Amino acid sequence: MAVRLWLQHCLSNASAGAGGNVRERAQVADAIIRTIDDRSQAVLEALDRRFGESELNRMAAWLQRLSEDEPWQYVLGWTEFCGLRLQCAPGALIPRPETEELVGWSLEKLTELKDGVCRVLDVGTGTGCIALALKSSRPEVEVRAWDVSEAAIAVAIDNAESTGLDVLWKIVDVLDLHASVESSPDEGWDLMVSNPPYIPAAERAEMEAHVTEHEPESALFVPDRDPLLFYNALEALASATLAPGGVLIVECHQDRANEVSNSWLADGWTTEVHVDMQGKKRAVSAWKSDVN
């Protein structure tokens, strides 16, 4: 399709917001086309789909924004995560492919938990991607999700409505232990999952502009002096609210996974470090039978 080749050519001259390699640029080109017409590539080619002047002008406007380092997910307003089409907006962190692996490990933990109703909490939900993916895969599970950001919760609610998935959303600051405990069910959580902020502020200078200039800082960075800030808060909440046999699982900075694991081991948890498909230590899960 000629328009796809044109898009890929334009994207090759665009910024990192459009994707950094040939495969990523092809993905963005396909996403642009799907935003206009969501039928499959095979169908469009079979129909010899031609794009009108107004459609091409829309694409050109998107390409201009991409050339200015804006992430394509914000430009187009959506991305895919675990098979779900989710809305994206600047108030919420863009879902990453590696976080899909966190969902996979969380689902594995769910299969090991008790029969009957399982209560799951997603802390720092952003677009709602983790909570919605878990609910999509396990409809019988009760899923709740928190974020400190009103803008992020608004995006998550929109995504719940568009996907038809039932998740209970609430604005809660996990750094406020009292409020977090008060917002938890009396029966406790069977699974707590989180992709918290974990990038040290000192690393900001090494990151690409399409991330640092557009995505919410509060969802990305932690103070250099306290890199485990959110992991300590999550551990405190888990200690207070996990049901017996419950599991806490978190995404981590690849350089901090062992530190998180060792910190929790020292406090009496049993831990497991999860390695992603890139060979990076991506997540840590923790549990202890005497919780509560």
C-alpha positions as CSV (number, residue, x, y, z in Angstrom):
1,M,0.0,0.0,0.0
2,A,1.5,3.3,-1.2
3,V,0.4,5.3,1.9
4,R,2.2,2.9,4.2
5,L,5.4,3.3,2.3
6,W,5.0,7.1,2.4
7,L,4.4,7.0,6.1
8,Q,7.4,4.8,6.8
9,H,9.6,7.2,4.7
10,C,8.3,10.2,6.6
11,L,8.8,8.5,9.9
12,S,12.4,7.6,9.1
13,N,13.1,11.4,9.1
14,A,11.0,12.0,12.3
15,S,12.1,12.0,15.9
16,A,12.3,9.2,18.5
17,G,8.7,9.8,19.3
18,A,7.9,8.0,16.1
19,G,10.0,4.9,16.9
20,G,13.7,4.3,16.9
21,N,14.1,1.5,14.4
22,V,12.6,0.1,11.2
23,R,10.3,-2.3,13.1
24,E,9.0,0.4,15.4
25,R,8.4,2.8,12.5
26,A,6.4,0.1,10.7
27,Q,4.4,-0.3,13.8
28,V,3.7,3.4,14.0
29,A,2.8,3.6,10.3
30,D,0.3,0.7,10.8
31,A,-1.1,2.5,13.9
32,I,-1.7,5.7,11.9
33,I,-3.5,3.8,9.2
34,R,-5.6,1.9,11.8
35,T,-6.6,5.1,13.4
36,I,-8.2,6.1,10.1
37,D,-9.5,2.7,9.2
38,D,-9.3,-0.2,11.7
39,R,-9.8,-3.0,9.2
40,S,-6.9,-5.4,8.7
41,Q,-4.0,-4.7,6.3
42,A,-5.1,-7.7,4.2
43,V,-8.6,-6.3,3.8
44,L,-7.4,-2.8,3.0
45,E,-5.0,-4.1,0.4
46,A,-7.7,-6.4,-1.1
47,L,-10.0,-3.4,-1.4
48,D,-7.2,-1.3,-2.8
49,R,-8.1,1.3,-0.1
50,R,-7.4,4.8,-1.2
51,F,-7.2,7.7,1.3
52,G,-8.9,11.0,0.6
53,E,-7.4,14.4,1.0
54,S,-8.9,15.0,4.4
55,E,-7.5,11.7,5.7
56,L,-4.0,12.4,4.3
57,N,-4.1,15.9,5.9
58,R,-4.9,14.3,9.2
59,M,-1.9,11.9,8.8
60,A,0.3,14.9,7.8
61,A,-0.7,16.7,11.0
62,W,0.2,13.7,13.1
63,L,3.5,13.4,11.4
64,Q,4.3,17.0,12.2
65,R,3.6,16.3,15.9
66,L,5.7,13.2,15.8
67,S,8.6,15.3,14.3
68,E,8.4,17.4,17.4
69,D,9.1,14.5,19.8
70,E,5.5,13.8,20.9
71,P,4.9,10.1,21.5
72,W,2.8,8.5,18.9
73,Q,0.5,7.0,21.5
74,Y,-0.5,10.6,22.6
75,V,-0.6,11.8,19.0
76,L,-3.0,9.0,17.9
77,G,-4.7,8.8,21.3
78,W,-4.4,5.0,21.8
79,T,-2.2,2.0,22.1
80,E,-2.6,-1.8,22.5
81,F,-1.8,-3.6,25.7
82,C,-2.4,-7.3,26.2
83,G,-4.8,-7.4,23.3
84,L,-6.8,-4.4,24.6
85,R,-7.1,-1.1,22.7
86,L,-6.6,1.6,25.3
87,Q,-6.8,5.3,25.2
88,C,-3.7,7.3,26.0
89,A,-3.5,10.9,27.2
90,P,-0.6,13.0,28.6
91,G,-1.9,12.7,32.2
92,A,-1.2,9.0,32.3
93,L,2.0,7.0,31.6
94,I,2.0,5.2,28.3
95,P,1.8,1.4,28.8
96,R,5.1,-0.4,28.0
97,P,5.4,-3.8,26.4
98,E,7.5,-5.0,29.3
99,T,4.6,-4.4,31.6
100,E,2.7,-7.0,29.7
101,E,5.1,-9.5,31.2
102,L,4.2,-8.2,34.7
103,V,0.6,-9.0,33.9
104,G,1.6,-12.5,32.8
105,W,3.5,-13.1,36.1
106,S,0.5,-11.7,38.0
107,L,-1.9,-14.1,36.3
108,E,0.5,-17.0,37.2
109,K,0.3,-15.9,40.8
110,L,-3.5,-15.7,40.6
111,T,-3.7,-19.4,39.5
112,E,-1.8,-20.3,42.7
113,L,-4.1,-18.5,45.1
114,K,-7.2,-19.8,46.9
115,D,-10.4,-20.8,45.2
116,G,-13.4,-18.4,45.3
117,V,-13.3,-14.6,45.2
118,C,-9.9,-13.1,44.8
119,R,-9.4,-9.4,45.5
120,V,-6.8,-7.7,43.4
121,L,-5.3,-4.2,43.8
122,D,-3.4,-2.4,41.1
123,V,-1.5,0.5,42.7
124,G,-0.5,3.4,40.4
125,T,-2.8,2.3,37.6
126,G,-2.2,5.1,35.1
127,T,-4.3,4.2,32.0
128,G,-5.6,1.2,33.9
129,C,-3.7,-1.1,31.7
130,I,-2.7,-3.7,34.3
131,A,-6.1,-3.7,36.1
132,L,-8.0,-4.1,32.8
133,A,-5.7,-6.8,31.4
134,L,-6.1,-8.8,34.6
135,K,-9.9,-8.3,34.6
136,S,-10.1,-9.3,30.9
137,S,-8.2,-12.5,31.5
138,R,-9.9,-13.3,34.8
139,P,-13.4,-11.9,34.8
140,E,-14.4,-13.6,38.0
141,V,-11.7,-11.7,40.0
142,E,-12.6,-8.5,41.9
143,V,-10.2,-5.9,40.7
144,R,-9.7,-2.4,42.2
145,A,-7.1,0.2,41.1
146,W,-5.7,3.3,42.6
147,D,-3.8,6.3,41.4
148,V,-2.9,9.6,43.0
149,S,-3.6,11.4,39.8
150,E,-7.1,12.6,38.9
151,A,-6.1,12.8,35.3
152,A,-4.8,9.2,35.2
153,I,-8.0,7.9,36.9
154,A,-10.1,9.8,34.3
155,V,-8.2,8.0,31.5
156,A,-8.6,4.7,33.2
157,I,-12.3,5.2,33.6
158,D,-12.6,5.9,29.9
159,N,-10.7,2.8,29.1
160,A,-13.0,0.7,31.4
161,E,-16.0,2.1,29.6
162,S,-14.6,1.4,26.1
163,T,-13.5,-2.1,27.0
164,G,-16.6,-3.0,29.0
165,L,-14.6,-4.2,31.9
166,D,-15.7,-3.7,35.5
167,V,-12.9,-2.3,37.7
168,L,-13.4,-0.1,40.8
169,W,-11.2,3.0,40.6
170,K,-10.2,5.3,43.4
171,I,-7.8,8.2,44.0
172,V,-5.4,7.1,46.7
173,D,-1.9,8.1,47.5
174,V,0.0,4.9,48.4
175,L,2.6,7.0,50.3
176,D,-0.2,7.8,52.8
177,L,-0.3,4.5,54.6
178,H,-3.3,5.4,56.7
179,A,-5.4,6.4,53.7
180,S,-4.3,3.2,51.9
181,V,-5.2,0.9,54.7
182,E,-8.6,2.7,55.1
183,S,-9.3,2.2,51.4
184,S,-8.5,-1.6,51.6
185,P,-11.2,-4.2,52.2
186,D,-11.5,-5.8,55.6
187,E,-10.8,-9.2,54.1
188,G,-7.5,-8.0,52.7
189,W,-5.9,-8.3,49.2
190,D,-5.1,-11.6,47.6
191,L,-2.8,-10.0,45.0
192,M,-1.3,-6.5,45.0
193,V,0.4,-5.5,41.8
194,S,2.2,-2.3,40.9
195,N,4.4,-0.6,38.3
196,P,5.4,2.3,40.5
197,P,7.7,5.2,39.7
198,Y,11.3,3.9,39.9
199,I,13.6,5.9,37.7
200,P,16.2,7.9,39.7
201,A,15.9,11.6,38.9
202,A,19.6,11.6,37.9
203,E,18.8,9.4,34.9
204,R,16.5,12.0,33.4
205,A,19.3,13.6,31.4
206,E,20.0,10.2,29.7
207,M,16.4,9.7,28.6
208,E,14.8,10.6,25.3
209,A,12.8,13.8,25.0
210,H,9.7,12.1,23.8
211,V,9.5,10.6,27.3
212,T,10.8,13.4,29.6
213,E,9.0,16.2,27.9
214,H,5.6,14.6,27.5
215,E,4.9,11.8,30.0
216,P,4.0,12.6,33.7
217,E,7.1,13.0,35.8
218,S,5.3,11.8,38.9
219,A,4.7,8.4,37.2
220,L,8.4,8.0,36.2
221,F,10.8,9.5,38.7
222,V,11.9,9.0,42.3
223,P,14.3,11.0,44.4
224,D,17.9,9.9,44.0
225,R,18.2,9.8,47.8
226,D,15.3,7.4,48.1
227,P,15.1,5.1,45.1
228,L,13.0,2.5,47.0
229,L,10.5,5.0,48.1
230,F,7.5,3.3,46.6
231,Y,8.7,-0.2,47.2
232,N,8.9,0.6,50.9
233,A,5.4,2.1,50.8
234,L,4.0,-1.0,49.0
235,E,5.7,-3.3,51.5
236,A,4.1,-1.5,54.4
237,L,0.7,-1.6,52.7
238,A,1.1,-5.3,51.9
239,S,2.1,-6.1,55.5
240,A,-1.0,-4.3,56.8
241,T,-3.5,-5.6,54.2
242,L,-2.5,-8.7,52.4
243,A,-4.7,-11.7,53.1
244,P,-2.9,-14.8,54.4
245,G,-1.0,-16.4,51.5
246,G,-1.4,-13.2,49.4
247,V,1.2,-12.0,47.0
248,L,2.8,-8.6,46.2
249,I,4.3,-8.3,42.8
250,V,6.0,-5.1,41.4
251,E,7.8,-4.0,38.3
252,C,11.4,-2.7,39.0
253,H,14.3,-0.8,37.6
254,Q,16.6,-3.5,36.2
255,D,19.4,-2.3,38.5
256,R,17.2,-2.3,41.6
257,A,15.4,-5.7,41.5
258,N,18.0,-7.4,43.7
259,E,18.0,-4.5,46.1
260,V,14.2,-4.7,46.4
261,S,14.2,-8.4,46.8
262,N,17.0,-8.3,49.5
263,S,15.2,-5.6,51.4
264,W,12.0,-7.6,51.6
265,L,13.9,-10.8,52.4
266,A,15.4,-9.0,55.4
267,D,11.9,-8.2,56.6
268,G,10.8,-11.8,56.5
269,W,9.3,-12.1,53.1
270,T,9.9,-14.9,50.6
271,T,10.8,-13.4,47.3
272,E,11.2,-14.2,43.6
273,V,13.0,-12.1,41.0
274,H,11.4,-12.3,37.5
275,V,13.6,-12.0,34.4
276,D,11.9,-10.6,31.3
277,M,12.4,-11.7,27.7
278,Q,15.3,-9.3,27.2
279,G,17.1,-11.0,30.1
280,K,16.6,-8.1,32.4
281,K,15.5,-8.4,36.1
282,R,12.2,-6.8,35.6
283,A,10.0,-7.6,38.6
284,V,9.9,-9.0,42.2
285,S,7.2,-10.9,43.9
286,A,6.9,-11.4,47.6
287,W,4.7,-13.3,50.1
288,K,4.7,-14.6,53.6
289,S,2.3,-17.0,55.2
290,D,2.0,-15.1,58.4
291,V,0.6,-11.9,56.9
292,N,-2.2,-10.7,59.1
